[in-house]
Amino acid sequence: MEIICSCFGISKEDIQEAIAGGLTTVDDVAEETGASHGCGRCSQEFVKVTKELLSNK
């Protein structure tokens, strides 16, 4: 399991599930999962991974 946000333990799979559940924007996924709302270190990676997953939807 690839952890993207260590503050909240959000994995790539968690992001995929959020998108599969109907979320369609990076902001929506961040709000739903909490990713990138902690220390902020994962923000760039979170945005990159989420955009990739959204484009593959």
Beta strands, then each sheet from edge to edge (+ up, - down):
strand 1: 3-5
strand 2: 10-11
sheet 1: 1+ 2-
end
